[in-house]
Amino acid sequence: MKSNLRVALIGTQFMGRAHSNAWRQVQPFFEPERAPELAVVCGRDLAKTEAFARQWGWKETVADWREVVKRDDIDAVDLSLPQHLQAEVAIAAARHGKHLFCEKPMAMNPAEAHAMSRAAIEAGIVHAVNYNYRRAPAVALARQIIDEGRLGTIRHWRGAYLQDWLRDPETASGWKLQKQFAGSGPHGDLNSHSVDLARYLVGEIVKVSCHRRTFIDERPSADEPGKRVAVDIDDASQLHVSFANGAMGSFEASRFATGNRNANQFEIYGSRGALRWHLEDLNRLEFYSDDDPPHLRGFRQILVTEPCHPYVGRWWPPGHVIGYEHTFVHSIADFLAAVAGQSDYRPDFRDGARVLEILDAAMKADESSASVELAPPQQG
């Protein structure tokens, strides 16, 4: 019986909550070889961090991440921080031999991401980027269907990630609306999920063009009443790509898409079949196949809740749906399996860096009004 995996969580906001829930849920349902131990949580406001620790079951609280990453009684560090803070912490933790589970986007730019990747590879640790939608059972089933050749030659990817929470011009500015902290708007935040899914399901992206738009150029300050601050990131982005296998693709990301709360979706069209998926109905996958007789052809709806479907056998009987939070549990379960040497974890830091390369090339394409060809992915 191996010892528990002693985990330190850095960050206590939305993702800190989602990750804490996953660390708590993974043991009874997936029975990992090394059970996670919620050892330490780190946040800048110690009083709030202590309240967070009591709520989620973390044993200890600290305010300085530098103290955490060098401790001998910590095996893995969970980075649930805004992207402008993650590189320094990740590199320091890797140099102290800690396995890394990192929220997306992993860094501000490709240079930071590659530095993180090199540090992790040199340290010989498990390094994971939490693109959790790969681990929705319906998405994992889509990958299985593609690997079985049921779509034939893939020709089209259509991805969209649409939200509407910024439609009101009086919504206050925050770090996600400031380039120095976020790098970009939905282009980097939402499109990063879509680009990862496209690479997972279709293949490598080799050429990009892009158009971004900012609809509201100033907003009320969140910190200073009566003051307005400039918005220097995009509110919406449209991206067109070429894949190495000859397929073409489009991506749309927006925080102004009225009526869409969290509409992450894709369509994949091949020479023999097609797939469609939507996060707001995440247990259902639509599949069209030319193998069906002509009089029965059409998109069938697969309720992905059978024990034979990816991850589902760990949960409930058929027809009992799971939710958004379960994708995080699946990510943690696979991370723990990788730490135990039972499998590799993808997407890793190299994958996360490649996503940032693609998004960065797209921004350059937007600035120059020209398409940009990408060099092959770096190895490390």
C-alpha positions in Angstrom: 0.0 0.0 0.0 1.6 3.3 -1.1 1.5 6.4 1.0 -1.0 9.1 0.4 -0.2 11.9 -2.1 0.1 15.0 -0.1 -1.3 17.9 -2.0 -0.9 21.7 -1.7 -3.5 23.9 -3.3 -2.4 27.4 -4.4 -5.5 29.6 -5.0 -8.9 29.7 -3.4 -11.3 31.3 -5.8 -13.7 29.6 -8.4 -11.1 27.1 -9.6 -9.8 26.5 -6.1 -13.3 25.4 -5.1 -13.7 23.2 -8.2 -10.4 21.5 -7.6 -11.0 21.0 -3.9 -14.3 19.2 -4.7 -12.5 17.0 -7.1 -9.7 16.1 -4.7 -12.4 15.2 -2.1 -14.5 13.1 -4.5 -11.9 11.1 -6.4 -11.0 8.6 -3.6 -14.4 6.9 -3.0 -15.3 6.7 -6.7 -11.9 5.9 -8.4 -9.9 4.3 -5.6 -6.5 5.6 -6.7 -3.4 3.8 -5.7 -2.2 6.8 -3.8 -5.1 8.6 -2.1 -4.9 12.3 -2.1 -4.3 14.0 1.2 -5.5 17.6 1.4 -2.5 18.8 3.2 -2.1 22.6 2.7 -4.0 25.4 1.0 -2.3 28.7 0.2 -4.0 32.1 -0.2 -3.0 35.7 0.3 -5.8 36.6 2.8 -5.1 34.2 5.6 -8.5 34.7 7.4 -10.4 33.9 4.1 -8.0 31.0 3.4 -8.7 29.5 6.9 -12.5 29.7 6.2 -11.9 28.0 2.9 -9.8 25.3 4.5 -12.6 24.5 7.0 -15.2 24.4 4.3 -13.3 22.1 2.0 -11.3 20.0 4.4 -7.7 21.3 3.9 -5.6 20.5 7.0 -3.4 23.6 7.1 -3.3 27.1 5.7 -0.4 29.4 4.7 -0.1 32.7 3.0 3.3 32.3 1.2 3.5 29.9 -1.7 7.3 30.0 -1.5 7.1 28.2 1.9 4.8 25.6 0.4 6.7 24.5 -2.7 9.9 23.6 -0.8 8.3 21.6 1.9 9.4 17.9 2.1 5.9 16.9 3.3 4.3 18.0 0.0 4.3 15.7 -3.0 2.1 17.7 -5.5 1.1 21.3 -6.1 -2.3 22.3 -7.6 -2.1 25.7 -9.3 -5.5 27.3 -9.3 -4.3 30.9 -10.0 -4.8 33.5 -12.7 -2.4 32.8 -15.5 -0.1 35.8 -14.8 0.9 34.2 -11.5 1.3 30.6 -12.5 4.7 30.4 -14.2 6.9 31.5 -11.2 5.1 29.2 -8.8 5.2 26.2 -11.2 8.9 26.5 -12.0 9.8 26.8 -8.4 7.6 23.8 -7.5 9.1 21.7 -10.3 12.6 22.5 -9.1 11.6 21.1 -5.7 10.4 17.9 -7.3 6.6 18.5 -6.9 4.2 17.0 -9.3 2.1 19.8 -10.9 -1.6 20.0 -11.7 -2.2 23.4 -13.4 -5.3 25.3 -14.3 -5.6 26.7 -17.8 -4.4 28.9 -19.5 -1.2 27.7 -17.9 0.7 31.0 -18.5 0.6 34.4 -20.1 2.5 33.6 -23.2 4.4 30.7 -25.0 7.7 31.8 -23.5 6.5 31.3 -20.0 4.8 28.1 -20.9 7.9 26.6 -22.4 9.9 27.6 -19.4 7.4 25.8 -17.2 7.5 22.8 -19.5 11.4 22.6 -19.5 11.4 22.8 -15.7 8.9 20.0 -15.4 10.7 17.7 -17.8 14.1 18.3 -16.2 12.6 17.5 -12.8 11.0 14.3 -14.1 7.7 15.1 -12.6 4.1 14.6 -13.8 2.9 17.9 -15.3 -0.8 18.3 -16.2 -2.9 21.2 -17.6 -6.5 21.0 -16.6 -8.4 21.2 -19.9 -11.2 19.4 -18.2 -13.6 19.2 -21.1 -11.5 16.4 -22.6 -12.8 14.3 -19.8 -16.5 14.8 -20.3 -17.6 11.2 -21.1 -19.3 12.3 -24.3 -16.1 14.1 -25.5 -14.0 11.0 -24.7 -16.5 8.9 -26.6 -16.2 11.2 -29.5 -12.4 10.5 -29.5 -13.1 6.8 -29.4 -15.5 7.1 -32.4 -12.9 9.1 -34.4 -10.1 6.6 -33.5 -12.3 3.8 -34.8 -12.5 5.5 -38.2 -16.2 6.0 -38.1 -16.0 9.6 -39.4 -13.6 8.7 -42.3 -11.4 11.6 -43.3 -12.1 14.7 -41.1 -12.7 17.8 -43.2 -14.3 20.4 -40.9 -14.1 21.5 -37.3 -16.5 24.1 -36.0 -16.0 25.2 -32.4 -17.7 27.9 -30.4 -17.5 29.0 -26.8 -20.1 31.6 -26.1 -21.0 33.5 -22.9 -23.0 36.7 -22.3 -21.9 38.0 -18.8 -20.2 41.2 -20.2 -23.2 42.5 -22.2 -24.0 45.2 -19.7 -21.6 48.2 -20.2 -21.8 48.9 -16.4 -20.4 45.5 -15.4 -17.3 46.4 -13.5 -13.8 45.8 -14.8 -11.7 43.0 -13.1 -8.5 41.2 -13.8 -10.0 39.2 -16.6 -10.6 42.5 -18.5 -7.0 43.8 -18.1 -4.3 42.8 -20.6 -1.5 42.9 -18.0 -3.2 40.1 -16.0 -5.2 38.1 -18.6 -3.2 38.6 -21.8 -6.4 38.6 -23.8 -10.2 38.2 -23.4 -12.2 35.2 -24.5 -9.7 34.7 -27.3 -7.2 33.3 -24.7 -9.6 32.2 -22.0 -12.4 30.5 -23.9 -10.7 29.7 -27.1 -7.9 27.9 -25.2 -10.5 25.2 -24.3 -11.7 25.0 -27.9 -8.2 24.8 -29.3 -7.3 22.0 -26.9 -10.4 20.1 -27.9 -9.6 20.5 -31.6 -6.1 19.2 -31.2 -7.4 16.3 -29.1 -10.1 15.3 -31.6 -8.9 16.5 -35.0 -5.1 17.0 -34.9 -2.3 19.6 -35.0 -3.0 23.1 -36.2 -0.5 24.6 -38.6 -2.0 27.9 -39.9 -4.2 30.5 -38.4 -6.0 33.8 -39.2 -8.0 35.8 -36.7 -10.3 38.7 -36.1 -10.9 40.2 -32.6 -13.2 42.9 -31.5 -13.7 45.0 -28.3 -17.3 46.3 -28.0 -17.0 48.3 -24.8 -13.8 50.2 -24.4 -14.2 51.3 -20.8 -16.0 50.1 -17.7 -16.5 51.1 -14.1 -13.5 50.4 -11.8 -14.1 47.5 -9.4 -11.9 49.1 -6.8 -12.5 52.9 -7.1 -16.2 54.1 -7.1 -16.9 56.7 -9.8 -13.8 55.9 -11.8 -13.9 54.3 -15.2 -11.0 52.2 -16.6 -10.0 51.3 -20.1 -10.7 47.8 -21.5 -7.6 46.7 -23.4 -8.6 43.1 -24.3 -10.9 41.5 -26.8 -14.6 41.0 -26.1 -15.0 38.5 -29.0 -12.7 36.5 -31.3 -13.1 34.6 -34.5 -10.3 32.2 -35.5 -9.8 30.2 -38.7 -7.3 27.4 -38.9 -5.8 24.8 -41.1 -4.9 21.4 -39.6 -1.9 19.3 -40.6 -4.2 16.5 -41.9 -5.9 18.8 -44.3 -9.0 19.7 -42.3 -10.1 23.3 -41.9 -11.6 24.8 -38.8 -13.2 27.8 -37.2 -13.5 29.0 -33.6 -15.7 31.7 -32.1 -15.4 33.0 -28.6 -17.5 35.7 -27.0 -18.6 37.2 -23.8 -21.4 39.1 -25.6 -23.4 36.2 -27.0 -26.8 37.1 -25.7 -28.6 34.1 -24.1 -25.5 31.9 -23.9 -24.4 31.2 -20.4 -21.6 28.8 -20.9 -22.1 27.4 -24.4 -19.0 25.4 -25.2 -19.7 23.4 -28.4 -18.2 21.7 -31.4 -19.2 20.1 -34.7 -16.9 17.7 -36.6 -17.6 16.6 -40.2 -15.9 13.7 -41.9 -16.2 11.9 -45.2 -18.3 9.1 -43.6 -19.8 10.6 -40.5 -20.2 13.6 -38.1 -20.3 14.5 -34.4 -21.8 17.3 -32.4 -21.5 18.2 -28.7 -22.7 21.0 -26.4 -21.5 21.5 -22.9 -24.9 22.7 -21.7 -26.1 19.1 -22.5 -22.8 17.5 -21.7 -24.1 13.9 -21.3 -25.3 13.7 -24.9 -23.3 13.2 -28.1 -24.9 13.5 -31.5 -23.5 11.1 -34.2 -24.3 10.7 -37.9 -23.0 7.7 -39.8 -23.1 6.8 -43.5 -23.0 3.2 -42.3 -26.7 3.5 -41.5 -29.1 2.6 -44.3 -30.3 5.6 -46.3 -33.8 5.6 -45.0 -32.5 5.7 -41.4 -29.7 8.3 -41.7 -29.7 11.3 -39.5 -28.1 12.5 -36.3 -28.7 10.1 -33.5 -28.5 11.2 -29.9 -26.3 9.0 -27.7 -27.0 9.4 -23.9 -23.5 8.8 -22.6 -24.4 7.2 -19.3 -23.7 3.5 -20.0 -21.0 1.6 -18.0 -19.2 1.0 -21.2 -18.7 4.7 -21.8 -15.5 6.5 -20.7 -15.5 7.2 -16.9 -19.2 6.5 -16.5 -18.8 3.0 -14.9 -17.4 4.7 -11.8 -20.6 6.7 -11.2 -24.3 5.8 -11.4 -26.6 3.4 -13.2 -27.5 4.2 -16.9 -29.5 7.3 -17.4 -28.3 9.0 -14.2 -26.5 12.0 -15.6 -23.3 13.6 -14.3 -22.3 17.2 -14.3 -19.6 19.8 -14.9 -17.8 19.1 -11.6 -17.3 15.4 -12.6 -14.9 16.5 -15.4 -12.6 17.8 -12.7 -12.8 14.5 -10.8 -11.9 12.6 -14.0 -8.9 14.9 -14.5 -7.7 14.4 -10.9 -8.2 10.6 -11.2 -6.0 10.5 -14.4 -3.4 12.7 -12.7 -3.2 10.3 -9.8 -2.9 7.4 -12.2 0.0 9.1 -13.9 1.7 9.9 -10.6 1.4 6.2 -9.7 3.1 5.3 -13.1 0.0 3.6 -14.5 -0.4 6.0 -17.5 0.7 9.2 -19.0 -1.2 12.4 -18.5 -2.4 14.5 -21.5 -2.7 17.4 -21.9 0.7 18.1 -20.3 2.7 21.3 -20.2 3.9 20.7 -23.7 0.3 20.6 -24.9 -0.5 23.7 -22.9 2.4 25.6 -24.4 1.3 24.6 -27.9 -2.2 26.0 -27.3 -0.6 29.3 -26.3 1.5 29.2 -29.4 -1.6 28.9 -31.6 -3.5 31.6 -29.7 -0.4 33.9 -29.8 0.0 33.3 -33.6 -3.7 34.2 -34.0 -3.3 37.5 -32.2 -0.3 38.3 -34.4 -2.4 37.4 -37.5 -5.1 39.8 -36.2 -2.6 42.6 -35.8 -1.1 42.1 -39.2 -4.4 41.2 -41.0 -2.6 38.2 -42.4 -2.6 34.5 -41.8 0.4 33.0 -39.8 2.0 29.6 -40.4 3.2 27.9 -37.3 6.4 26.0 -36.8 6.2 22.3 -35.6 5.6 22.0 -31.8 8.6 22.2 -29.6 9.6 19.1 -27.7 10.0 20.3 -24.2 
